Amino acid sequence: MSGARGAFLLGESVNARDGRGNPALLLAAGAGNVAVMRFLLEKGANPNLFDRKKRTTPLIAAAELGESNMIRLLLEYNADPNRTDATGETALMKAARIGAADAVRVLIAAKADLNATDYSGHTALWHADNARKRQVVKLLQEAGGD
């Protein structure tokens, strides 16, 4: 946290990227560091910036970890629940695959597209079913997912 504050106080943008093109907010999300995420968002970080290689957004990174509190925080700051990564997958697909039921609930409530497909034509329901995440399959079906 002190590193993020220090960089900001030295004039670094909250939307700065590292040498690999990763935005600071994405790095914080990938590390599960809610305090740094909150600091960056409060200072105006763009929650929809993505890395240049995999096109992963902070919301997608939070969903890959199944971190519903991080997802809520990002959505509070207008993260787009329907952004896709380089494979066409959304945060909902990532959360569904790992069986993160609470994260799936949060994304459904945020109007994530239940029937979006990745570049292979698979939906979040398919990902959950393929990974045998029965609770998430039920949640998605009840919400209207195909």
Long-range contacts (C-beta under 8 A, 24 or more apart in sequence): 1-33, 1-35, 1-36, 1-39, 4-28, 4-36, 4-39, 4-40, 5-39, 8-39, 8-43, 14-40, 14-43, 14-44, 14-45, 15-44, 15-45, 15-46, 15-49, 17-52, 20-51, 20-52, 20-53, 21-51, 21-52, 21-53, 22-51, 23-49, 23-50, 23-51, 23-58, 25-49, 25-58, 26-50, 26-51, 26-56, 26-57, 26-58, 26-61, 28-58, 29-58, 29-59, 29-61, 29-62, 29-65, 29-70, 29-74, 30-61, 30-65, 32-65, 32-67, 32-70, 34-69, 34-70, 34-73, 37-70, 37-73, 37-74, 38-73, 41-73, 41-74, 41-76, 41-77, 45-77, 47-74, 47-77, 47-78, 47-79, 47-80, 48-78, 48-79, 48-80, 48-83, 50-83, 50-85, 53-86, 54-85, 54-86, 55-84, 55-85, 55-86, 56-85, 56-86, 57-83, 57-85, 57-91, 59-83, 59-91, 60-85, 60-89, 60-90, 60-91, 60-94, 62-91, 62-103, 63-91, 63-92, 63-94, 63-95, 63-100, 63-103, 63-107, 64-94, 64-95, 64-98, 66-95, 66-98, 66-99, 66-100, 66-102, 66-103, 67-103, 68-100, 68-102, 68-103, 68-105, 68-106, 71-95, 71-103, 71-106, 71-107, 72-106, 75-106, 75-110, 81-107, 81-110, 81-111, 81-112, 81-113, 82-112, 82-113, 82-116, 84-116, 84-118, 87-118, 87-119, 87-120, 88-117, 88-118, 88-119, 88-120, 89-118, 89-127, 90-116, 90-118, 90-124, 92-116, 92-124, 93-118, 93-122, 93-123, 93-124, 93-127, 95-124, 95-136, 96-124, 96-125, 96-127, 96-128, 96-131, 96-133, 96-136, 96-140, 97-127, 97-128, 97-130, 97-131, 97-133, 98-131, 98-133, 99-128, 99-131, 99-133, 99-135, 99-136, 100-136, 101-135, 101-136, 101-139, 104-128, 104-136, 104-139, 104-140, 105-139, 108-139, 108-140, 108-143, 114-140, 114-143, 114-144, 114-145, 114-146, 115-145, 115-146
